[in-house]
Amino acid sequence: MSTACVRVSRPIPQLGLRELEAAGLEIRMGGLDLRGVDALLCMLTDRVNARLLERGERLKIVANMAVGTDNIDLDATRRLGIPVTNTPDVLTDATADLAFALLLAAARRLVWGDRLVRGAGFSGWSPLLGLGMDVSGRTLGIVGAGRIGRELAERASGFRMQVLFTRRSGGVPLGELLERSDFVSLHVPLNPETHHLIGEPELRRMRPHAVLINTARGPIVDERALVRALREGWIAAAGLDVFEDEPKLAPGLADLANVVLAPHIGSATVDTRNRMAQIAAENVVAALSGAPIPNLVS
């Protein structure tokens, strides 16, 4: 155990590093060089493909510090017999909180208002200044009835919102949800079925006053189509924490006043990131010590 080595792809909270150090592991910080490495603790922004994995002749686990694993070639890990783990449950509340924050910010034009005041364009109250959209009592369509989606619904209940869900079995069909909802929030994993789940046809089915929220994965939305929708008034606004070609944005997206942009901070609270790092480290320690591996994805 004392000679085992873990590659940590980028800096993580100290709680996770202490977990690895307490197990006597050698920690190599930064990058994805898997030569001579027994474990990889990586992030959702790391592309862990077959070529990379094949270089890890000693690799016994890939521990993703995220819930999703769309950044990892799971077919390759299965072929090579490398377990993959994630960090489920702990980021549910933080991400649901941010989704509702984006919803409120987009509906009430908070970013626009902040820029107006900071830019010295605010000359006083006016009855027509900064008119936004009511949230209380409106209809929220949640695409995906997983943990985060259900927690978002709990928050919406405090605003007396009617909530519609799409789910694999039952629920409201996506097209109907888009047509009936004032707000649409995405909470599905990224896979071939959900890539560009929201494209031009779907955006055109939404209400002209509707707001789209995405805290899931960027490629679920066709970002170029979304720019057109926001520019031409197919929908009223959007709040995005994730992007299709992150960190790049589709041309014109950043120029729009009716979109709120966040830098992928859905899980970015101190407690949540600490716990994510700790769970990822615990997965590594278990795999390298021969103990049952928690949080196995593949």
Helices and strands as residue ranges (DSSP letters): E 5-8, H 14-22, E 26-29, E 39-42, H 50-54, E 61-64, H 74-80, E 84-85, H 92-107, H 110-118, E 139-143, H 147-157, E 162-166, H 174-180, E 183-186, H 200-205, E 211-214, G 218-220, H 223-232, E 237-240, G 253-255, E 259-261, H 270-289
